[in-house]
Structure formats: C-alpha cells, structure tokens
Amino acid sequence: MRTLGFRTHVLLTLAACGALAAALNMPWYGSSGKRDSGLDGPMDDLFAAIGRAVVAADGVAGRDALGSWAPALSAVAAFTALMTLLCLIAPVQGVAREGLRLGALAALGLVAWKLVSHPQEELRHGALMAGAAALVLVVAAFTVAAAPVKRRAAPRFGHPGVYVPPPPPPSYDSTGSTPPPG
C-alpha cells in the first residue's frame, strides 16, 4: 500500500489550519431545546442531540463562545501554517519542525479543552469540525515534522547535468618499442 507523500501532508496541514480558522465562524454551542420526557439527564434524547449537533444552524459562533481564546486559537493556527511553510526551506527546516510540532499540539490542546469544558449547552457542528481539524492537523503536522532534513547533494560522477572532463589520453613511449609485425 502506498503512503501519502511529504507534499500531501503539507497540504493537509495547511488545510487543517484553514479549517480551524473557518470553524471559529460556525456555531459551537447551542441550546438543547425542550425535552418531552420527564427525565432530565445526559442520555435523555441522545439521538436528537446528536442530530442537532450535526445539522442545527442555531447557536453561538466560536468567536463569541470562546471569548479571548478565539484569537489565541487563530494565532496558533496561523503559527502552525507558517511553520509548515518554513519546513519547505532547507536552512530553517530543523527549527521549523519543532515549532510545527508545538503549534499542532497547542491547537489540539485548546480545541480539546473547549470541547470538554463548555457551558451547559450542546455542541454544534463548528466545535465538531474544529475537533476533527485539530486531529488531522496533529497527524499531518507530525508527519511533516518527521520528514528527513533536506541536504544539498554533492555532484556525482557521471550524473546528468554535471560536466566531468574525460581522463587524459595515455602517453606512449616509442624509444624502446618495435614496430608492429607485418
């Protein structure tokens, strides 16, 4: 089975950073609505809650719901995207790899924290998209960071595009030799 290449993981990392920024404009939390039964617990109306989390367009947008953490999440996503692009440049690849790892982990930590520690409202599709994007970001970013460091290769003998002069012709000493027979 063939694995995805370095450039594909770079594109996945950049797309996940963009998805994190886009998820901040979507609803993250919403009201649960009126319950029909007399039960009031987390398992009551579970399938309806899952349906509302995926398709409901009402709710508080991520930029409003996260408050001062929304710009921090945007900055972490932008930092991670910058470190991904710097991983393409050989002289700074070593430093950019560590920044990429830290940025991806910080994004995952922020999103996971806000998914678990949220107000007593239901999650909406913006929060779910941010969680999925953070997971894709960590997997793709760690693969980009694990790529070997690019080194400039020295020209090889006989490699196409590298001129190698031919060796000098052998010298013949004719003082002690005899002419060929015949």
Order of alpha helices (4+ residues) and beta strands (2+ residues): alpha-beta-alpha-beta-alpha-alpha-alpha-beta-alpha
